Amino acid sequence: MKMLTKDQMKCYADNGYVVLDILTESEIEELSTEYDAIFTRKAQCNLEATWQGDWNKEKTQTSVSSIHSLQMHSAVYSRFLHHKKLLDACEDIMETPNILLHHTKAHLKPPGVGSPFPMHQDYHYFPFEKDSMIAVFVSMDDADPHNGGLCVYPGSHKLGPQEDVSNVDGWHYLSQEKFPLENATPLSLKKGQIVIFSYLLIHGSYNNNSDRVRRMYLVQLSSAEDTMISNLHPSACQGMVLRGACAERDANIKKRHNDHLQALQKSKGGM
Ligand SMILES: O=C(O)CCC(=O)C(=O)O
């Protein structure tokens, strides 16, 4: 094991998630300051990302702001992707030294009106053959059920993919009757704590009814030995090698030229 203890490995195997203290105070502060700077720079953009669909029984308007691919906005977030201790922990959990980036994103739930997230499995957004995918969820604030914190069904990663009942293209969630938010286990996290969880873990999060903001940052990773079933969620830097190597990566120059020509023709409306 490079980073995790036997107990932490067992916690992940049994529950499908593990809470870790990996970041130093100064790392947390740097990420936090840069997070606010990015959201301030993008304040004029439409960032609204409340999940759509018939799960949402809210009578009042709620809101969550989202920015994807933070590494395209700031070098602080590019550097973070190579955090040694974090990748050591991921390597232990994924049981491979070859780790690929899938995507990153940030969700900011404003005080008082922060949207909940329905119970779901990330699997439905980006299915892989060997289910190697994990989420690294960084709590950027102290978070609990009052300010929109995360909640999980411990052990639910062992159930495999559950039925996606969404009635809206591009959004995925499970039956909220079968997996009600109220029956989930809340994860109260300190600012800077990290939860690593399987993309099969059933999870969601609460409304932010408090007077505190709830910010999170999330990195999704897969094993270089796994294969995407379908690319439902193309993202910036998808497939970037964060550790080890990607032996399967295509290097054929003809294919690269053909892909380029096809994209060119498409942009001219030729295809
Ligand atoms: O931001 C949150 O509270 C939850 C986000 C989440 O579960 C997701 O985007 O898959």
The ligand as a Tripos MOL2 file, in Angstrom:
@<TRIPOS>MOLECULE
LIG
   10     9     1     0     0
SMALL
NO_CHARGES

@<TRIPOS>ATOM
      1 O1        -22.4840   18.7130   -5.3920 O.co2     1 LIG1
      2 C1        -23.0420   17.8000   -4.7880 C.2       1 LIG1
      3 O2        -23.4780   17.9570   -3.6590 O.co2     1 LIG1
      4 C2        -23.2030   16.4170   -5.3750 C.3       1 LIG1
      5 C3        -22.6870   16.3010   -6.7430 C.3       1 LIG1
      6 C4        -22.7900   14.9460   -7.3070 C.2       1 LIG1
      7 O3        -23.0980   13.9910   -6.6430 O.2       1 LIG1
      8 C5        -22.4990   14.7340   -8.7120 C.2       1 LIG1
      9 O4        -22.3330   15.7090   -9.4600 O.co2     1 LIG1
     10 O5        -22.4330   13.5520   -9.1210 O.co2     1 LIG1
@<TRIPOS>BOND
     1     1     2 2
     2     2     3 1
     3     2     4 1
     4     4     5 1
     5     5     6 1
     6     6     7 2
     7     6     8 1
     8     8     9 2
     9     8    10 1
@<TRIPOS>SUBSTRUCTURE
     1 LIG1         1 GROUP 0 **** ****
